[in-house]
Amino acid sequence: MALKNRETFGSRMGMLLAMAGSAIGLGNIWRFPYMMGKNGGAAFILIYVIMLVFLCLPVMVSEYLIGRRGGSNPFSSFDRLAPGSKWRWIGFLAVLASACILSFYCVVGGWSVKYLADSCILAFSDAQGDYALSFGSFISNPWKPLLYTLIFLGLTGAIIVFGVRKGIERMSKVMITMLFIIIVMVVIRSLTLPGAMEGVKYMFVPDFSKVTADTCIAAMGQAFFSLSIGCGTILTYASYVKKEENILASSAWISFFDTTFAIIAGLAIIPAVYAIAYMNGVEPDVSAGPGLVFITLPGVFSQMPLGNVAAILFFLALLLAAVTSAISLMEVVVAFIIEEMHRSRKKAVLMCFAVCGVVGAFCSLSFGPLAGFKLFGLSVFDFFDYITSNIMLPIGGMLLAVFAGWRLRRANFLDELTNSGKLRIPRWISLTLYYLVKLVAPIGILLIFLNTFFS
Ligand code: TRP
């Protein structure tokens, strides 16, 4: 294991934006708004934030701490902190989970490539086409979505090849900055439509009648997915972080950034859907599920002034967000291949592309020719989405917290958190965090988890 020449992030800003880039993704723009739509708007946000503070922040701190102290990919980070123990296989499972997530993630990433291309064509050919209607026929086409999936995966690999500083850090900085500027423009367009305020009200006035036990697991799964925790992504990025950084402050900052962005993305979408529905005299439907962004929204864009521009900007934002997250997932696998299988970065990227490309193809085809093929009653795509978000991430997160809280000694935990006493973190804060990691997070996750499986 030649880790002497291991790369690090070049600057604090670069590190924070790379991690925020990992967190901010399809989870924020595509998944959060429809989850919120289905689960009672503001009530969902409230539950989400509670989960975030008590369960997810401790897990993120644990993952960050293990990665920075271990200084390697998930497999050998665990091995170094608990030499010879079985824990390294948990690290290995994290690598596997990342590959599974990447495999279905790149399918949706592919859709965003296609929608960006389509919205450009529409804007420049003034065809009054309605690509909203063709979503179903697009995803069920035997080869087109496959092609876009591979384009997206290739784009991701092309960034990773350049390594941590020149690839991940540089591209995340550029892309996340662009993303923010673009989404703010789309929000302004959406909020200035007549009737948009009803949508804002929906987002911020809680409706507790829609809250059920399922809302809690949905909010927890969403929070894990959105923060990129539970499968070694933050761990791997943290292994490139220098020892001077403040773990707690970085984690809090990333969580805050991610949540704010999810709400901003909601403001870009939900008010626009409301406004156009009122214009057409129909009831707004924001619980359209996964189709909200790809079916409802194009219809909304096609009916609003400056909609062509808004559509291009929106799908560009979606693509940027998706790419910065996909690189973080791929980096977990690539770092593992480089360090444990001793391959060059280029070979590692090619191997990852090949494996995730094949699994991704199955996920993509499960909307078309393979629709009849079920795993445990779910299509291949839904199967991967379900087992990763609802099972692997919570279990992974719980184990990460258990490791940081029980296996690392308390002194080591506090030492890493305070950078050996160099950071002046008040003792009550570090101790509270320690007990959140040791007790609250693992027990909380376990209870929510068991509750879903026995109800
Ligand atoms: N957080 C990203 C999103 O919101 C997706 C993602 C990247 C992810 N890395 C992850 C999800 C690790 C779970 C685990 O789209």
Residues whose N, C-alpha, C, O or C-beta is under 5 A from the ligand:
A	BS01	LIG	S22 A23 I24 G25 L26 G27 N28 F224 F225 S226 L227 S228 I229 C231 T233 S325 S328 L329
